């Protein structure tokens, strides 16, 4: 059922990070939250959220249909700024099908920070984990051991070889 009211005053606004014009209903307790949904007229997560306990607090998000992890993440980011200023919050999800095909199962993860929200798929993590590990006894094609040894000898680094490679790639903006 849409959230509308014929007696509510409205004013048009633009979200700070969007060119999309939206209506803000004055006196509506959901002001500013409706924009996190795909369709603000039907604000639904497509999932049940259950909070239990106080210390530790456990949050369960579950559904037997499609749900909107991006809307859930945006809600957490808006409602938990103090917690997010101390540490990020994350959640995972999975989905499946009655058909036993690899493309019909999977899941993902979400990491919520005070200034951003990141998403990833379970398959990406698995793919990364299955990559062959770097051999510490062989030269990296772009970062030879001789360069590392020179930096160690000149007291320019105290990092191990693999950590030195990762630091150089990170500072160059390259993927590890």
Secondary structure, 3 states (H helix, E strand, C coil): CCCCCCCCCEEEEECCCCCCEEEEECCCCCCCCHHHCCCCCCCCCCCEEEEECCCCCEEEEECCCCCCHHHHHHHHHHHCHHHHHHCCEEEEEEECCCCCCHHHCEEEEEEECCCCEEEEEHHHHHHHHCCCCCCCCCCCCCCCHHHHHHHHHCCCCCCCHHHHHHHHHHHHCCCC
